[in-house]
Amino acid sequence: MKRRMFVLFCTLVVSLPLSAAEHIKPFIMPSARAAGFGGIHAAQGDDFSSLFSNPASFVDIEKEFSAAELSFTMYGPVFEILDLLVSEGDSTDISSLVEPGGFSAGVEVGGPLSLGYVGNGLGMGVFSRAVMDVTANSSRFRPVGSGEILFLGGYSMRALEKDVHKLDLGFVAKGFYRGSIDMESSIFDITEAFDDISSNAYQAQFGVGLDLGAKYTWNNTFSAALVAYDAFSPALVTGYDSFKHRKSGKQHYATVTPRLAVGGLYRVQSDFLARYIDDLVLMFDYRDLLDYAVAEIPRNPVLQVSLGAEVRFLKILSLRAGMAEALPAVGFGLDMTILKFDVAVRGKELGLDPGVQSVYTIDIGLLFRY
């Protein structure tokens, strides 16, 4: 059984969908904890978030339930927008914020639906997410809003355990629905975009997916992992002229963009440090080995490198730092048993090369887990 699962994992990874079919964005829950140390890491899977980082980690988690969460991510010149709207009163002209290269901002909300269980080799959950991305040029303002729901369930097993060596394999199967509305208005009066939302073009995406994970651990100190996110995730996309009239629409098939991540984790163990801290981990990843094969215009390889560190004191306070997309990230977290509170500030690169279109992001998370 273990040998068959290992062969199946290798076969599916090798046959990842690299065709020229249309690719759509994956469903990823925002995480203020992960944002503080450079995003999710393939070898990091010590809590409920392993549903999104590495399904092979389920086997090492004793038990954790998620009752609900509210996770916020805001990127772009958020404070400048608020200042402009407050200082100008009823003015909705944001043309002064649009640079020659354009304008990008957005907000993402994970939850409040975040119900699930991870432990003893099993992982399952149901999640909701809402996203609003805004782009603008010198004349037009274009927000795109979407609401999403995701169901997933998976299993992991220990394929090998000998002396100080352990090899774990896992998978997560999922199904998702996403509805999005594309709006547009003049840059000089952005409220026009929201005057009659239901008359704008609407797109529905329904699909299924599969994540595969493998993790090798040596002496409970060093871990190396390989994760195929959306190894096979086909979707049916239906486009409608407007949200009001959804009786008939144009349909086509697409796939969620596959990603293949490789990473490592080192848990620092020292009798001296143990007097003051509970845990200290260092993480490093290359986020997507498939980018050059899948993307029409691949990103600079430097943007795929992610580094992170997390240190925990008294099992309550966690301090985090990292780097992703060639930009820094810092954060902290408080573990109050049932309630977990996380905050992070980080950089986000919207361009294909470092420093082309960099913005900063604020992440806040309230997690109800026990």
N, C-alpha and C positions, 0 to 999 in steps of 0.2 A: 504493500500500500504506500509506504513512504517513498519507495523507489519510483513508483508510478507517478506520484505527485511531483517529484523532482523532475522527471522527464517531461511531464505536462507543462510545468513552469518554464523549462528551457525552450520547449517547442513554441509556446505562445509568445515568449519574449522575442525569439528569433523572427517570428512571423507577424510582428507588429504591423498595423496597417500604414503603409508608407505610400499609398496611392495618392493621386492628385484630386481626390474627392474634396468637397468643401469641408473645412474644419470649423467647428464652433467651440466656444469657450467652455472650459470645464466648470463644474460646480465645486467651489472651494469655500468652506466656511471661514470667515475672518477670525483671526486669533491674535489677540494682543500679546499673549505670552510668546508665541512663535515670532511675532513681529519684533520683539525686543532682542532676539538673538539671531536675526537674519533670515527669518522664515522657517517653514517646516524643514526638518532634516531627516534624511532617509533612515539613519540609524537611531534616531530619537523616538522612542515610543514607550513612555512610562506612565501614561494615563489615558483617559478617554479620547484624547486627540489623536491617538494612534490609528483611529479609523481613517484619518486623512493623511497620516505620515507614512505608516508601514504596517500592513495587516499581519506581517510575521511577528509583530510584537505582542499580539494578544495573549500568547501562551505564558508570558512572564508577568502579566497583570492579574492580581488576585481577584479583585472585584471593584468596579466603579460604576455608579449610576449617574445619569444626567437627567435632571428634572426640567430644566429650562436654562436659557441664557439670553443675554443681550450684548452683542458685540458690535461696536461701531468702528468704522474706518472712514476717515475723511482725508482726501488728498487735494493738492492744488493750493492756490492762494486764498484759503478759506477766510483768514482773518481780514485780508484786504477787501474781500467781497462784503463781509459784514460791516466793515468800517465805511465802505462806500454807500451801502444802503442806509446806514444810520445817519451818516453826515448829510446825505442828499435827500433825506425824507422819503417822499413818494417816488423818487426817480428810480427807474429800472434800466438805466443806460449803463452798461458795463464796458463800453468801448474803450475806456481809459485803461482797462486791465489787459486788453488784447495786444500782445506783442507781435512783431513781424512774423514770427514763426507760428503764431496761433495761440490758443488758450485751451487748457484742459483742467478739469476739476471733477470731483465726484464724491459720492458717499455710498457706503455699503453697510447694511445692517443684517447681522446674523441673528436668527431667533425672531420672536421668543420661543418658537417651536424648536426644541433641541432635546429630544427624548430618546434615551437609549441606554445600553448596557455594554460594558466591555469587561472580560475577565475569564480566566481558566480556558483560554483558547477560543472563546466566542466573542463576536462583536456585532452589534446591530443598532440601528437608530433611524430616526426620521427627523429631518431638519427643514427649516425655511430660511430664505434669504431674500432681501430686496436690494436692488442696485440702481443707482442713478449716475450715469456718466455724461458729462457735458463737454462738448467741444465748440469752439467758435473761431471765426476768422474776422476780417475787418468789416464784414457786413452781416453775416448770418450767425445765429445762435441755435445750437442743436443739442437738446437733451435726449437721452435714450434711457427709459426706465424699464425695469424688468422685475418680476416676481417669480420665485423659484421654490420648488419643493423637491426633496431628495429622500428616497428610501434606500437603505443599504443593510447588508448583512454579510458576515464572513466568518472564516474559521482559520486558525493557525495550528500548527503541530510541530513538535520537535522531531526533526528528521534524523538528527545525529547528536549523541551526547557521549563523549569519551574523555575521561580525565578533565582537563580544563577547557575542552573544546565543545562548543554547542553550535548547531545549525538549525535554524527555524525557517519554516516556509508557511506562507499564508496567502489568502485571497479574500477579496471583497467583491460581491456582486451588488449592483445598484440599478435603480430606476429613477428617472427624473422627469420633471415637467417644468418648462420655462415659458412664460409669456412676456413679450416685450413690446413696447410702444415707442415709435420713432417720431419725435416732434421737431418743430423748427419755427423760428421767428426771426425778426430783425434784431440785430445786436443792440439797437437803440431802444427797444421796448421788449424785454424778455418775457413779460407776462403774456404776450400774444401766443406763445407756445403752449400755454396752459388754459387758454380760453375755452376750447372745446376738445378735450383730450380724446374723447371717444371717436372723433372723426379722423384721427391720425392712423397711419398704417400700423397694423398689428401682426406680430409673428408668433407662432406657437411651435415649441420644440418638445418632442417627446422621445425619450430614448432609454436605453439600457447600457450597462457598462460593466467592466471588470478591471480591478486593480490586482496586481500580483506583487508579492514581496518576499525577499529572502534576507536573512540576517545571520551573520556568523559572529559569535562572541568568544573571546579568549579570556579565561580567568576572571570573568565578570568585570574586566577592566577596559578592554578594547573591543569595539564592535565595528564591523564593516557590513554595509547593506547595499542591496540593489533593489529598486522598486520600479515597476512598470505601471505608471498611472494611466488609466484608460487604455489598457493594452488592446482591448476591443470594445468600442463604445459607439455603435451605430445609433443614429437618430433620424426621426421623421420630422421634417421642417415644413410647416404650412404657413404661407403668407397670405394675408388678407388686405384689401384696400383700406379698410377701416375697422376699428373695434366694434362699431355699431353693426356692421354687416358681415357676420362670420358664417353665413350659411354655406358659402363655397369659397375655396381658396386654392392657390397653386401649391402643389406639394412636390417635394424632392427629398432625396436622402443625403445625409451628411454624416460625419463622424466627429466625435470629440477629439480634439488635438491630443495625440498620444505623446507621452513624455517618459523618458527613461533616466532615472536619477541614480547616482552612486554617491555614497557618503561614508564617513567614519565618525566614530565617537570615542573619546578617551575619558574615562572617569578617574580623576586624580585621587590617589589613595596615599595618605600620609598620616602617621600618628600625630605629628605636630599640628597639621591642619585640622585633624579630627577634633581637637580641643575647642575649636572656634566655629567650625562650620559643619553642616550636615552632609552636604553634597557639593561637588564641583565637577562640572563636565565641560569638555571642549569638543566642538563639532565642526566638521568641514565637509562640504558637498560640491559636486558638480551637478547642477540641477537638471540639465536636459541634454543627453548625449545624442538625441534624435533631431535636434533643431535644424541642423544642416540638411538632413534628409527630408524633413517634413515641411518646413517653412519655405514659402516662395522667396522671401528675403530673410535669411537667418540673422540672428543677433550676434553682436560681437561676443566671442567666447568668454571675455572677461566678465560679462554680465551674468554668466551662468555660474560663477563661483560664489559660494556662500560660506561664511565663517561665523561661528557663534560660541558664546560661553554663558553659563548660568551657574551662580553660586547661591546656596540656600543656607540661611541662618535660623536656628531654633525651630526648624520645620514650619516657619511662618513667613519670614521675609525672604524673597528671592530678588537678586540683582542680576540684570542681563545686559549683554553687549554683543554686537556682531557687525557684520558687513555683508551686504547683498547688493547686487547690481552696481558694484563699485561705490556704494554710498553707505554711511554709517547708520547704526541703529542702537538705541539704548532703551531700557525699560526696567520696570520693577513689578513685583506681584506680592499680594498678601493672601495667605491661605488661612481662612477663618473657618475651617472644617467644612461646613455645608456651603458657605459662600466664598468664592474666590474672586479677587479683584485684581485686574492687570491693566497697566498703562504702558504705552510705548510711543516713541518718536523715532521716525526713520526716514530714510530717503527712498525715493521711487523713481526709476528711470523709465520714461515713456518712449524714448527713442531707441534706435538700434545700436547706438554706440555710447560709450560713457560720456556724460556731460552734455549730450545733445538736447535733451528736454527733461531736466531733473526737477522734481517737485518733492516737497516734504509731506509726510503723512503722520496723522495722529490716530492712534489705536487705543480704544478703551473696551474692556471686557468685564462683564458681571456674569459669573458662571455659578449655577446652583447645582453642585455635584456632591455626592457623598458615597 
